[in-house]
Amino acid sequence: MPPCCHRRVRAAAAPALQAPTPPPRMPMGGARPGKQAASRALLQRRPEPMLELNCGSNHVVLDPVQGGGIRQWRHGGHDVLQPCRFMSGVAFPAAGPSAPLSACPILPFGGLLAEGRFSFAGQEYVLGKGAHAHLLHGSSWARPWTVAHRMERQAIFVLDHDPAAADNASEWPFAYRGVVEYVLHDWGLAVTVVIENRDRAEQPVGLGFLACPKTGPHARLSLNAHSAWTKDAQALPAEEVACTDIWDFRHGQSLEGRVLDVCFTGFGGRAELENTYARSPQAFVFEADPVFTHLSVERFQEEVEREGEAKGGGSLELFASTAMPDALNRPGVAGGGMHVLAPGARLGGNLRLKLSEHAHRRPCRP
């Protein structure tokens, strides 16, 4: 492949998950008796329904109205995830007043897009800006999705983007369909994310999945990658460095006192966070298919400052993606990862969010 971030896809390049025609939204009943009071309050907060998935000690609350993401994941009665920081203070008209999601699919591009603009096929596009100087993580996380399928421990959401409708062109100038599937297991959560080009022209795309696991006061992170992109003062990629010394996480590194804002490229498909928040499982494992060649890791100064508190802990943002941040504006970067989809072509992959404490439990019923 030439040293260019654009990979042209003319046939379906996605898992076997099909994007069904969305049926009418299924009615949602109340929370099951015996579930945590916090989950019941969360479900009753808005008139629009959230969906529950249950399997053994795992209880997940999904929010199709805001971003098709995960509102809450509790294991044995304790939170596994924490609300994503970048969504704080953002208004979601479709969802009404709500807290940030704890995990969600990201498309049609991930990371920052410099000044909200890019050029493709000789045309320059300027997208609407959010609260920051640059556009972050596309718009799928702020859009309402449609419930296409739902069972006890499985749900499929669909997002159809039509640039001709309302102000959609300011979000993304091409038509696409996004699909996300969640399947809850005793070991954790399986996720599939797919994007399909529904436009009559080629379009550049990127996709990924963002999760914010809670961390304990002595957390360690391990992962394997080829190199790392450091960030400049505007949080855009500045320099690609080899994964040596401080960027070598193969055998794990402590997160104590450490602020992180980095994108790993050549991601080996597995990141493990040891010593998660007290009383939750001792390890959170984030696995992704080879199509997710990049892993962005963020840990903010506020999280480091919390280490001195009595309870300690905090959170980490893990974002597995098919492309580096601002890949749309960096076509000359080898391994940048932006894909170009022909009309009707798809791109997608599977992820697995695993918990360490599951071996002694019986598998859930299909």
HELIX and SHEET records of a PDB file:
HELIX    1   1 ALA A   37  GLN A   44  1                                   8    
HELIX    2   2 ARG A   85  MET A   87  5                                   3    
HELIX    3   3 ALA A  114  GLY A  116  5                                   3    
HELIX    4   4 SER A  140  ALA A  142  5                                   3    
HELIX    5   5 ASN A  168  SER A  170  5                                   3    
HELIX    6   6 ASP A  245  TRP A  247  5                                   3    
HELIX    7   7 GLN A  301  GLU A  305  1                                   5    
HELIX    8   8 ARG A  306  GLY A  308  5                                   3    
HELIX    9   9 ALA A  327  ASN A  329  5                                   3    
SHEET    1   A 3 ARG A   7  VAL A   9  0                                        
SHEET    2   A 3 HIS A 339  LEU A 341  1                                        
SHEET    3   A 3 GLN A 203  VAL A 205 -1                                        
SHEET    1   B 4 LEU A  51  CYS A  55  0                                        
SHEET    2   B 4 ASN A  58  ASP A  63 -1                                        
SHEET    3   B 4 GLY A  69  HIS A  75 -1                                        
SHEET    4   B 4 HIS A  78  ASP A  79 -1                                        
SHEET    1   C 7 ALA A 103  ILE A 106  0                                        
SHEET    2   C 7 GLY A 208  ALA A 211 -1                                        
SHEET    3   C 7 GLU A 317  SER A 321 -1                                        
SHEET    4   C 7 HIS A 294  ARG A 299 -1                                        
SHEET    5   C 7 LEU A 260  THR A 265 -1                                        
SHEET    6   C 7 SER A 227  LYS A 231 -1                                        
SHEET    7   C 7 PRO A 237  ALA A 242 -1                                        
SHEET    1   D 2 LEU A 112  LEU A 113  0                                        
SHEET    2   D 2 LEU A 135  LEU A 136 -1                                        
SHEET    1   E 2 ARG A 117  PHE A 120  0                                        
SHEET    2   E 2 GLN A 123  VAL A 126 -1                                        
SHEET    1   F 9 THR A 146  ARG A 150  0                                        
SHEET    2   F 9 GLN A 154  HIS A 161 -1                                        
SHEET    3   F 9 TYR A 176  LEU A 184 -1                                        
SHEET    4   F 9 GLY A 188  ASN A 197 -1                                        
SHEET    5   F 9 ARG A 346  LEU A 355 -1                                        
SHEET    6   F 9 ALA A 283  ALA A 288 -1                                        
SHEET    7   F 9 ARG A 270  THR A 276 -1                                        
SHEET    8   F 9 LYS A 214  LEU A 223 -1                                        
SHEET    9   F 9 GLN A 253  SER A 254 -1                                        
SHEET    1   G 9 THR A 146  ARG A 150  0                                        
SHEET    2   G 9 GLN A 154  HIS A 161 -1                                        
SHEET    3   G 9 TYR A 176  LEU A 184 -1                                        
SHEET    4   G 9 GLY A 188  ASN A 197 -1                                        
SHEET    5   G 9 ARG A 346  LEU A 355 -1                                        
SHEET    6   G 9 ALA A 283  ALA A 288 -1                                        
SHEET    7   G 9 ARG A 270  THR A 276 -1                                        
SHEET    8   G 9 LYS A 214  LEU A 223 -1                                        
SHEET    9   G 9 GLY A 314  SER A 315 -1                                        
END                                                                             
